[in-house]
Amino acid sequence: MSVVTPSGAVVARVSGPRRPQSPVGGYVHGVVVLALLLAIATLALVVTPPSPPGIAEFAPRASETIDEALKQQASQFGSGEGGDCGAGQDCAAGAGTGVTTTTTTVPGLAPGTAPPKRVIEQARVKHCVGDPPRQTEDPQSPPCANYWEGDNGGSTSKGVTGDEIRVAYPVETGSDVFEKFVAFFNKRFQFFGRQIRGVPVKSTNREAYAVAADEEAHAFAALDFEQDINVYVSGEPFFRELARRKVVGVAGMTRRFTDSDINAMAPYYWQYEPSLDFLERQAAALVCRLHNAPASHAGAEFRLKPRRFAVLYERYPDGSTLPLKTLDDALARCGEKVPRYEIADATVNGRTGRGQDMRDKGITSVIVMAGPSTFTGEMEGYAQVSFEPELLTTGYSLPQHELQMQTFGDAGRRSHMFGVGQFNKLNAEADEPAFWAAKEANPDDDTIRGQAQGFFFYQWYYALLLLASGIQQAGPHLTPTTFAEGLEKTKFPNPGAGQAPYWQAHVGFGPGDHTMVDDVSAVWWNESAPAYRSPTNPRGGWCYIAQGARHTAFAWPADADDRFFDLSTCR
């Protein structure tokens, strides 16, 4: 007899003449038949992977089976919570696992009787959302992987066991948020029988932290945010040291790494925001769109004069400077040869001297390639010499949250800030996936609302979103290599990227692309806009051209100059 699965495959064949058997032989034969029936019942299941395809297509070493129907999935795929029962599916009482069966004639069972249903361990079920299905409500989350069982290979890599994935994180301001988010990702993402285990590490500098993450925490991965330690002194050596030690490093904020820097650390370094090269090309494209026109967003002294640009950048305490070749090359293509001003002398005299020199030379527009704290001092120096140029943001230079911006510089200078925004559009708290995640995992925690006012809250979330996506897409055999392969081959669903209701960035990776965000928005600062991230100052926030539309190519709308500072379209 041939037993056929619903896909048409022959899974067993019993043939040949029947021979008389002794009672003992019949007993043994009956045991064998029962064992065979159980095997056939398992093979006869209709396994319906969600769309997009299962993890195995993204990471070749993954071999899990996805059995659970999705909460919002159409009936032809299963009968999960929120779904309807489809043709050929077992929707009787107790069929809520979403695993479907087909009636097949099997020896030992009455005709028309369904084989026993496979038991689904509900603790392994992950309810995904959307069409195409993604892992969580966050539109930037990866494709759905909602059920798996089997052998995950145990200790597949340093920092990985059959039960846990060790992740080091710095003990700093806001680090308690890490564990709140970890609870969410452990609950909602598919980690193939493992859980992320956070290992707090305290150190005096970033290089010591990298050593401790490896030798003391024995971590598979480490996160870093530089809350209390200067990002410009040791942040980059930290990630290079992690890569040298073959520990995965994940950053949730913009770094000063170029594409070549990032590729040199592959497959160990990943960041949420775009690379420095990408941001410099976007900034140059905007400058080329604005050049030769009047500096209409500067102070009264320059407002009617043709734009003259300068680049402001800083020299860091370790002696290094920001790489600017990509910016220079991109500006040269539209005929802009831009003078540079290095912030080597950060004293009051140095700041006022630079401001006065730029004013005397007729500089109307400053391309800002400096960190927030450094640039705050610059604005204070400019105020002392009544220098009010346009201040072009580059995505590298300025923070996205209002509370930070409200404390930087003076209102007279902030009111001339506009340009490239690398971050997701700021939405009201109730529309932020990071807030949803923290509250879902910690519904009774009253501190979350206050923590959601700080920028570190979102940086923790974005870094963990990237890390969790890589772990899931790697499949059961987790290593730094399969982590990279999984992310590079995954097509993220990206529903509504750059559109209502959230206007979030488009995300994804690819060969040689280890940054998650793939586009930018056009932003400007408005002292009168309602603030979403400032409990103490209700006014002052970022506004967006076209409500937050995103730009992937290095081109800007022809009317961009006229749309900055348009109060009718702030958000």
Summary of the structure (lengths in Angstrom):
residues: 571
radius of gyration: 28.5
end to end distance: 67.8
largest distance: 110.3
contacts: 1939
relative contact order: 0.12
helix: 33%
strand: 16%
